[in-house]
Amino acid sequence: MIKALLFDLDDTLLWDKKSVKEAFKATCELAKQKYDIDPVKLEEKVRENARELYASYDTYDFTKMIGINPFEGLWGDFRDEGESFHKLKEIVPEYRKEAWTRGLHDLGVDDPDFGYQLAETFPAMRKKNAFVYEDSFEVLDQLKEEYQLLMLTNGSPELQQTKLDITPKLMTYFEHIVVSGAFGKGKPDPAIFEHALELLAVQKDEVLMVGDNLSTDILGAKRAGIDSVWVNRHDKECIEVKPTYEIGALKELLPLLER
C-alpha cells in the first residue's frame, strides 16, 4: 500500500524549461533592439557556449553529481555552504559574461560590455518568469489529504529555495524538502532516496517516485528499489531506463493511485 510520494521539482511540478526559455527570449530581445541580430540564433549560440564553458571548469564533476545544469549557472548565485559551492560562486560571474559575450561574438558582435549587461539581465528575467504546470496544484490538493509528500530535488539549496520563493504555494504541500546540494549527493544516487525514506519512516514498497527525468528520477528510484512514475509530457521515447508506470500529465497520477 502506498503511503508516501516523492516528487521531483523542476519540470515535474515547476515548468522550469519554460521559465528559462522566456528569460532567454526577453534577454535576447535587447540584443535585437541594439544590434538587429536574430534573438533565436543568439539564444542558440549562448546555450552552446554556456554548455561548453560549464564543462571546462573544475567544478563540472561537482555540478553533475549535485545536478546543477549550465542554465542554472546563468542565473544562480550559489551562496551555499561548502568548498565546491564557494568555487562555483567565484566562477559564475565570469561564466555568465563569457557565455553571452561569446554568443554575441559568434553572430558578429564584439561588445563585452553589452555581453555583461545581458548576463546581468538574464537572472532578473528568470526570476520574473515563474511557471507551474496547470495541474500541479490540483493534483497536490487531492494527494495531501491521503499521502505523506516529500520533495526530492537536485540542485543548489539557495537556487531551489529561490524557485520556491517565487512560487510559495508549492512549499505548503510538503512535509520535507530534500535538496541534493544540502544532502551532498544527487539523484540518481540511491543514498538520497534512502534518506527520503528515513525522513518519512516508510518502507520501499510504500512509496512512489514521481518525476520527469529518466536518468535522475527514474534511474535513481530503480537503483534504490523504489517504484517510479515517469511524467512524460512530450511523448519521449523511453530508451535509458524503464519506469514502473508512465503518464502523459500529472493529473493521470490520481487514477493510477486509485488502481
DABEL-V759436 format. One record per residue. PHI is phi in radians with two decimals (none if undefined). Layout:
BEGIN
phi=PHI
phi=PHI
END
This chain:
BEGIN
phi=none
phi=-1.39
phi=-1.94
phi=-2.51
phi=-2.23
phi=-1.77
phi=-2.02
phi=-1.25
phi=-1.71
phi=-1.21
phi=1.13
phi=-2.01
phi=-1.82
phi=-1.74
phi=-1.51
phi=-1.17
phi=-1.04
phi=-1.19
phi=-1.06
phi=-1.15
phi=-1.04
phi=-1.16
phi=-1.15
phi=-1.08
phi=-1.01
phi=-1.16
phi=-1.25
phi=-1.19
phi=-1.08
phi=-1.11
phi=-1.21
phi=-1.13
phi=-1.11
phi=-1.45
phi=-2.10
phi=0.94
phi=-1.75
phi=-1.17
phi=-1.10
phi=-1.18
phi=-1.17
phi=-1.10
phi=-1.01
phi=-1.01
phi=-1.19
phi=-1.16
phi=-1.06
phi=-1.03
phi=-1.15
phi=-1.08
phi=-1.06
phi=-1.13
phi=-1.10
phi=-0.99
phi=-1.28
phi=-1.53
phi=-1.47
phi=-1.33
phi=-1.54
phi=-1.05
phi=-1.07
phi=-1.12
phi=-1.13
phi=-1.17
phi=-1.13
phi=-1.44
phi=1.55
phi=-1.99
phi=-1.53
phi=-1.01
phi=-1.40
phi=-1.23
phi=-1.11
phi=-1.38
phi=-2.42
phi=-1.41
phi=-1.73
phi=1.00
phi=-1.51
phi=-1.81
phi=-1.39
phi=1.97
phi=-1.06
phi=-1.14
phi=-1.18
phi=-1.09
phi=-1.09
phi=-1.08
phi=-1.04
phi=-1.24
phi=-1.30
phi=-0.97
phi=-1.01
phi=-1.20
phi=-1.00
phi=-1.07
phi=-1.04
phi=-1.14
phi=-1.05
phi=-1.28
phi=-1.13
phi=-1.19
phi=-1.04
phi=-1.09
phi=-1.04
phi=-1.08
phi=-1.82
phi=1.53
phi=-1.98
phi=-1.88
phi=-2.63
phi=-1.02
phi=-1.12
phi=-1.24
phi=-1.03
phi=-1.10
phi=-1.06
phi=-1.16
phi=-1.09
phi=-1.42
phi=-1.30
phi=-0.96
phi=-1.05
phi=-1.13
phi=-1.19
phi=-1.14
phi=-1.25
phi=-1.33
phi=-1.82
phi=-2.00
phi=-2.14
phi=-1.99
phi=-1.03
phi=-1.10
phi=-1.71
phi=-1.03
phi=-1.18
phi=-1.04
phi=-1.22
phi=-1.09
phi=-0.99
phi=-1.36
phi=-1.34
phi=-1.10
phi=-1.29
phi=-1.92
phi=-2.25
phi=-1.34
phi=-2.11
phi=-2.27
phi=-1.63
phi=-2.14
phi=-2.20
phi=-1.41
phi=2.41
phi=-1.35
phi=-0.94
phi=-1.14
phi=-1.20
phi=-1.12
phi=-1.14
phi=-1.06
phi=-1.06
phi=-1.28
phi=-1.13
phi=-1.27
phi=-2.19
phi=-1.06
phi=-1.09
phi=-1.02
phi=-1.09
phi=-1.17
phi=-1.51
phi=-1.90
phi=-1.24
phi=-2.42
phi=-2.19
phi=-1.90
phi=-1.97
phi=-0.96
phi=-1.09
phi=-1.47
phi=-1.31
phi=1.90
phi=-2.53
phi=-1.98
phi=-1.05
phi=-1.69
phi=-1.09
phi=-1.08
phi=-1.04
phi=-1.25
phi=-1.25
phi=-1.12
phi=-1.07
phi=-1.09
phi=-1.08
phi=-1.10
phi=-1.07
phi=-1.53
phi=0.98
phi=-2.23
phi=-1.57
phi=-1.01
phi=-1.46
phi=-1.88
phi=-2.40
phi=-2.20
phi=-1.71
phi=-2.00
phi=-2.81
phi=-1.73
phi=-1.84
phi=-1.14
phi=-1.46
phi=-2.04
phi=-1.12
phi=-1.38
phi=-1.10
phi=-1.09
phi=-1.08
phi=-1.08
phi=-1.11
phi=-1.56
phi=1.33
phi=-1.96
phi=-1.21
phi=-2.31
phi=-2.15
phi=-1.57
phi=-1.56
phi=-1.87
phi=-1.24
phi=-1.93
phi=0.90
phi=-1.31
phi=-1.44
phi=-1.60
phi=-2.07
phi=-1.42
phi=-2.62
phi=-1.58
phi=-1.32
phi=-1.21
phi=-2.34
phi=-2.33
phi=-2.30
phi=-1.66
phi=-2.69
phi=-1.06
phi=-1.11
phi=-1.26
phi=-1.16
phi=-1.11
phi=-1.09
phi=-1.08
phi=-1.19
phi=-1.11
phi=-1.20
END
